Amino acid sequence: MSIDLNVYLDGVPSDWIQQVTRRLVELGLECEVHPDYQSEYETHDGYLPVRIKLLNSGPTEARGKSYLTGFECAFSEFEYAEELKEVRNPPKPNFVQKLLFKQVQAPGREYIKDEPTDDLLQSYSKVFAINYHHESQILIANAFAAALTELVSGLFNDPQGDVYLPAKIAIEAIPTYMEELPVNEMVPFEGWDE
């Protein structure tokens, strides 16, 4: 399993990690990013380890216990015009793709998503990409993405379902992810290795 999430934005304040973790505490999810990554606010590219603790919701047996989780992440430039060009002129499948996988030329589209969504996308110049591989990472990946979307007035995107959400709706989903925390899959937190 490999799942991607994107947050389209213009930039982040230097203390965005602290602001996101404070917001998540307000929603009942205590988080602590590994101390080595606290200052890499817009330069971090790779795995971001996070300690989480459910404060007052989620499975009863998980409340008040700390778990180690995290996700892959990176900031990059977002150029709406280039993305739109790719959507309008999708790449042609190569010989092997045609022969072995029976792929055909995808039709071009007028918009990345639709007119209202594209109007929003045009106003953003960066994307914060999150990738996770395990059920134990679903909560933290979605919660971080939603809280960051809210902080920067960005746009939340789940490309697997071609879903674009405003911050309010992305934030409203966090309690559901807390309730569905796969307790048996979680790794107990035993401190940060030095």
VEXGUSE-986323 format. One record per atom (N, C-alpha, C): residue in one letter; x, y, z. Coordinates in steps of 0.1 Angstrom, whole numbers, padded with zeros to 4 digits, always signed. Layout:
REM residues N
aXYZ
...
END
This chain:
REM residues 194
m+0009-0012+0000
m+0000+0000+0000
m+0009+0012+0000
s+0006+0022-0009
s+0013+0035-0009
s+0003+0045-0012
i+0000+0054-0003
i-0010+0064-0004
i-0004+0078-0004
d-0009+0087-0013
d-0004+0100-0013
d-0015+0110-0009
l-0011+0121-0003
l-0019+0132+0000
l-0012+0145-0004
n-0019+0155-0008
n-0012+0168-0011
n-0019+0179-0005
v-0012+0189-0001
v-0017+0202+0004
v-0012+0213-0006
y-0021+0219-0013
y-0017+0230-0022
y-0017+0243-0013
l-0006+0251-0015
l-0004+0263-0006
l+0005+0272-0013
d+0007+0284-0006
d+0017+0294-0011
d+0030+0294-0003
g+0030+0289+0009
g+0041+0288+0018
g+0037+0285+0032
v+0046+0284+0041
v+0043+0281+0055
v+0051+0290+0064
p+0045+0293+0076
p+0053+0301+0085
p+0064+0292+0091
s+0074+0298+0096
s+0086+0290+0101
s+0082+0281+0113
d+0071+0284+0120
d+0067+0276+0131
d+0055+0267+0128
w+0053+0264+0115
w+0041+0256+0111
w+0040+0243+0118
i+0051+0236+0121
i+0049+0223+0128
i+0043+0225+0141
q+0048+0235+0149
q+0043+0238+0162
q+0028+0242+0161
q+0025+0250+0151
q+0011+0254+0150
q+0002+0243+0146
v+0006+0234+0137
v-0002+0222+0134
v-0003+0213+0146
t+0007+0211+0154
t+0006+0202+0165
t-0003+0208+0176
r-0003+0221+0178
r-0012+0228+0187
r-0026+0226+0183
r-0029+0227+0170
r-0043+0226+0165
r-0047+0212+0167
l-0039+0202+0164
l-0043+0188+0166
l-0046+0185+0181
v-0039+0191+0190
v-0042+0189+0204
v-0056+0194+0207
e-0060+0205+0201
e-0074+0211+0202
e-0084+0201+0197
l-0080+0192+0188
l-0089+0182+0182
l-0088+0169+0189
g-0080+0168+0199
g-0079+0156+0207
g-0067+0146+0204
l-0058+0151+0196
l-0046+0143+0192
l-0033+0150+0195
e-0027+0145+0206
e-0014+0151+0209
e-0003+0145+0200
c+0005+0154+0195
c+0016+0150+0186
c+0029+0157+0189
e+0040+0149+0187
e+0053+0155+0189
e+0062+0150+0177
v+0067+0159+0169
v+0076+0156+0159
v+0089+0154+0165
h+0097+0144+0159
h+0110+0141+0164
h+0118+0154+0166
p+0125+0156+0177
p+0132+0169+0179
p+0142+0173+0168
d+0148+0164+0162
d+0157+0167+0151
d+0151+0174+0139
y+0138+0173+0138
y+0131+0179+0126
y+0123+0191+0129
q+0123+0196+0141
q+0115+0207+0145
q+0119+0220+0137
s+0131+0222+0133
s+0135+0234+0127
s+0135+0233+0112
e+0133+0221+0106
e+0134+0220+0092
e+0120+0222+0085
y+0115+0234+0087
y+0102+0237+0084
y+0098+0237+0069
e+0107+0241+0060
e+0104+0240+0046
e+0115+0234+0038
t+0124+0227+0045
t+0135+0220+0038
t+0134+0205+0040
h+0126+0200+0049
h+0126+0186+0052
h+0121+0178+0040
d+0127+0168+0037
d+0123+0159+0025
d+0127+0145+0029
g+0116+0137+0033
g+0119+0124+0037
g+0109+0120+0048
y+0113+0110+0056
y+0105+0105+0067
y+0104+0115+0078
l+0092+0117+0083
l+0090+0126+0095
l+0084+0118+0106
p+0092+0114+0116
p+0087+0106+0127
p+0079+0114+0137
v+0068+0109+0141
v+0058+0116+0150
v+0053+0107+0161
r+0053+0112+0174
r+0047+0105+0185
r+0033+0110+0186
i+0023+0101+0187
i+0009+0105+0188
i+0003+0099+0201
k-0007+0106+0206
k-0014+0101+0218
k-0029+0106+0216
l-0038+0097+0217
l-0052+0101+0216
l-0056+0106+0230
l-0062+0118+0231
l-0065+0124+0244
l-0078+0120+0249
n-0089+0121+0241
n-0102+0119+0247
n-0112+0113+0237
s-0107+0107+0226
s-0115+0100+0216
s-0107+0089+0210
g-0114+0082+0201
g-0107+0070+0196
g-0110+0058+0204
p-0104+0046+0200
p-0106+0034+0208
p-0102+0036+0222
t-0110+0031+0231
t-0108+0033+0246
t-0094+0027+0250
e-0090+0016+0244
e-0078+0009+0248
e-0065+0017+0243
a-0067+0027+0234
a-0056+0035+0229
a-0055+0048+0235
r-0065+0053+0242
r-0065+0066+0248
r-0054+0068+0259
g-0047+0078+0258
g-0037+0081+0268
g-0023+0074+0266
k-0023+0065+0256
k-0010+0058+0253
k-0003+0065+0241
s+0010+0065+0242
s+0018+0071+0231
s+0022+0061+0221
y+0021+0064+0208
y+0026+0055+0197
y+0035+0063+0188
l+0044+0055+0182
l+0053+0060+0172
l+0048+0058+0158
t+0047+0068+0150
t+0043+0067+0136
t+0050+0078+0128
g+0045+0081+0117
g+0051+0091+0108
g+0047+0090+0094
f+0053+0097+0085
f+0050+0097+0071
f+0061+0103+0063
e+0062+0100+0050
e+0071+0106+0041
e+0065+0120+0037
c+0074+0130+0035
c+0068+0143+0031
c+0079+0151+0024
a+0074+0161+0016
a+0083+0170+0009
a+0076+0182+0004
f+0082+0193+0004
f+0077+0205-0002
f+0082+0206-0016
s+0074+0210-0026
s+0079+0213-0039
s+0072+0224-0046
e+0077+0229-0057
e+0070+0239-0064
e+0058+0233-0072
f+0048+0241-0073
f+0036+0237-0080
f+0033+0248-0091
e+0033+0243-0104
e+0031+0252-0115
e+0018+0248-0122
y+0007+0255-0119
y-0006+0252-0124
y-0005+0250-0139
a+0001+0259-0146
a+0001+0259-0161
a+0007+0246-0166
e+0018+0241-0160
e+0025+0229-0164
e+0016+0217-0161
e+0009+0217-0149
e+0000+0205-0146
e-0011+0205-0156
l-0017+0216-0159
l-0028+0217-0168
l-0024+0212-0182
k-0012+0215-0186
k-0007+0211-0199
k-0006+0196-0200
e-0001+0190-0189
e-0001+0175-0188
e-0015+0169-0189
v-0024+0175-0182
v-0038+0169-0182
v-0044+0171-0196
r-0042+0182-0203
r-0047+0184-0216
r-0041+0176-0227
n-0028+0173-0225
n-0020+0165-0234
n-0013+0153-0227
p-0021+0143-0223
p-0015+0132-0215
p-0005+0124-0224
p+0006+0119-0217
p+0016+0111-0225
p+0010+0099-0232
k+0016+0096-0243
k+0012+0084-0251
k+0018+0072-0245
p+0011+0061-0244
p+0017+0049-0239
p+0028+0044-0248
n+0039+0039-0243
n+0050+0034-0251
n+0046+0020-0256
f+0055+0014-0265
f+0052+0001-0271
f+0049-0010-0261
v+0057-0011-0250
v+0056-0021-0240
v+0042-0019-0233
q+0039-0007-0229
q+0026-0005-0223
q+0014-0009-0231
k+0015-0006-0244
k+0005-0010-0253
k+0004-0025-0255
l+0015-0031-0257
l+0016-0046-0259
l+0012-0054-0247
l+0019-0051-0236
l+0017-0060-0224
l+0005-0056-0215
f+0003-0043-0214
f-0007-0038-0205
f-0020-0033-0212
k-0020-0034-0225
k-0031-0029-0233
k-0036-0015-0230
q-0026-0007-0227
q-0029+0007-0224
q-0032+0015-0237
v-0041+0024-0236
v-0045+0032-0247
v-0043+0047-0243
q-0042+0055-0253
q-0040+0070-0251
q-0052+0075-0242
a-0049+0081-0231
a-0059+0087-0222
a-0064+0100-0229
p-0077+0102-0228
p-0082+0115-0234
p-0077+0127-0226
g-0075+0138-0233
g-0072+0150-0226
g-0084+0156-0219
r-0082+0164-0209
r-0093+0170-0201
r-0091+0185-0201
e-0101+0193-0200
e-0101+0207-0200
e-0095+0213-0186
y-0098+0206-0175
y-0094+0210-0162
y-0086+0199-0155
i-0078+0203-0145
i-0072+0193-0136
i-0083+0186-0129
k-0093+0193-0123
k-0104+0187-0116
k-0117+0192-0123
d-0120+0204-0120
d-0132+0211-0125
d-0129+0226-0124
e-0138+0234-0130
e-0135+0249-0130
e-0134+0255-0117
p-0143+0253-0107
p-0141+0259-0094
p-0128+0254-0087
t-0125+0242-0088
t-0112+0237-0081
t-0100+0242-0088
d-0100+0243-0101
d-0089+0248-0109
d-0087+0263-0106
d-0098+0270-0104
d-0097+0284-0100
d-0089+0286-0087
l-0091+0277-0077
l-0084+0277-0065
l-0069+0272-0067
l-0067+0262-0075
l-0054+0257-0077
l-0045+0267-0084
q-0050+0276-0092
q-0042+0286-0099
q-0036+0296-0089
s-0041+0297-0077
s-0036+0306-0067
s-0025+0301-0059
y-0021+0288-0060
y-0011+0282-0052
y+0002+0280-0060
s+0013+0281-0053
s+0026+0280-0059
s+0035+0268-0054
k+0030+0262-0043
k+0037+0251-0037
k+0028+0239-0034
v+0034+0228-0032
v+0026+0216-0028
v+0034+0209-0017
f+0027+0205-0006
f+0033+0197+0004
f+0028+0183+0002
a+0037+0174-0002
a+0032+0160-0005
a+0036+0151+0006
i+0026+0143+0009
i+0027+0133+0020
i+0025+0119+0014
n+0033+0109+0018
n+0031+0096+0014
n+0032+0087+0026
y+0023+0077+0027
y+0024+0067+0038
y+0021+0053+0032
h+0026+0043+0040
h+0025+0030+0035
h+0018+0020+0044
h+0014+0024+0055
h+0008+0014+0065
h-0004+0020+0072
e-0013+0011+0076
e-0025+0015+0082
e-0022+0024+0095
s-0011+0021+0101
s-0008+0029+0114
s-0005+0043+0111
q-0003+0047+0098
q+0001+0060+0094
q-0011+0069+0089
i-0023+0062+0087
i-0034+0069+0081
i-0038+0081+0090
l-0040+0079+0103
l-0044+0090+0111
l-0035+0102+0111
i-0022+0100+0113
i-0012+0111+0114
i-0011+0118+0100
a-0011+0111+0090
a-0009+0117+0076
a-0021+0126+0073
n-0033+0121+0075
n-0045+0129+0072
n-0047+0140+0082
a-0044+0138+0095
a-0045+0149+0104
a-0035+0160+0102
f-0023+0157+0099
f-0013+0167+0096
f-0017+0175+0083
a-0021+0167+0073
a-0025+0174+0060
a-0037+0183+0063
a-0047+0179+0070
a-0059+0187+0073
a-0055+0199+0081
a-0047+0198+0091
a-0044+0209+0100
a-0035+0219+0092
l-0026+0214+0084
l-0018+0223+0076
l-0026+0230+0066
t-0036+0224+0059
t-0045+0230+0050
t-0052+0241+0057
e-0057+0239+0069
e-0064+0250+0076
e-0055+0261+0080
l-0043+0258+0084
l-0033+0268+0088
l-0030+0278+0077
v-0028+0273+0065
v-0023+0281+0054
v-0034+0284+0044
s-0047+0282+0047
s-0058+0284+0038
s-0055+0277+0024
g-0051+0265+0025
g-0047+0257+0014
g-0059+0248+0008
l-0055+0239+0000
l-0065+0229-0005
l-0059+0215-0003
f-0067+0207+0003
f-0064+0193+0006
f-0067+0184-0006
n-0058+0175-0009
n-0061+0166-0021
n-0057+0152-0018
d-0066+0143-0021
d-0064+0129-0020
d-0064+0124-0035
p-0052+0123-0041
p-0052+0120-0056
p-0058+0106-0059
q-0057+0096-0050
q-0063+0083-0053
q-0077+0084-0057
g-0085+0092-0050
g-0099+0094-0053
g-0102+0106-0061
d-0092+0114-0065
d-0093+0126-0072
d-0102+0136-0064
v-0100+0136-0051
v-0108+0144-0042
v-0100+0157-0037
y-0106+0168-0038
y-0101+0181-0034
y-0110+0186-0023
l-0105+0190-0011
l-0113+0194+0000
l-0108+0207+0006
p-0118+0216+0010
p-0114+0227+0018
p-0110+0223+0032
a-0103+0231+0039
a-0098+0228+0052
a-0109+0223+0062
k-0121+0230+0062
k-0131+0226+0071
k-0136+0212+0070
i-0137+0207+0058
i-0142+0193+0056
i-0130+0183+0059
a-0118+0187+0056
a-0107+0178+0059
a-0105+0177+0074
i-0107+0188+0081
i-0106+0188+0096
i-0117+0180+0102
e-0129+0181+0097
e-0141+0173+0102
e-0139+0158+0101
a-0130+0153+0092
a-0128+0139+0091
a-0118+0133+0101
i-0111+0142+0108
i-0101+0137+0118
i-0107+0128+0129
p-0118+0131+0135
p-0124+0122+0145
p-0127+0108+0140
t-0131+0107+0128
t-0133+0094+0122
t-0120+0086+0121
y-0109+0093+0117
y-0096+0086+0116
y-0092+0082+0130
m-0095+0090+0140
m-0091+0086+0154
m-0099+0074+0158
e-0112+0074+0155
e-0120+0062+0159
e-0116+0049+0153
e-0111+0050+0140
e-0107+0039+0133
e-0092+0035+0134
l-0085+0041+0144
l-0071+0038+0147
l-0069+0023+0148
p-0060+0017+0140
p-0058+0002+0141
p-0048-0001+0153
v-0054-0001+0165
v-0046-0003+0177
v-0036-0014+0176
n-0040-0026+0171
n-0032-0037+0170
n-0020-0035+0161
e-0021-0025+0152
e-0010-0022+0142
e+0000-0012+0148
m-0004-0005+0158
m+0004+0006+0163
m+0017+0002+0171
v+0027+0010+0170
v+0040+0007+0177
v+0040+0016+0189
p+0041+0010+0201
p+0042+0018+0213
p+0055+0027+0213
f+0053+0039+0217
f+0064+0049+0218
f+0073+0046+0230
e+0086+0045+0228
e+0095+0042+0239
e+0106+0052+0240
g+0103+0064+0235
g+0113+0075+0235
g+0120+0076+0222
w+0126+0088+0220
w+0134+0091+0208
w+0148+0085+0209
d+0152+0077+0200
d+0165+0071+0200
d+0175+0082+0196
e+0185+0083+0204
e+0195+0094+0202
e+0206+0089+0193
END
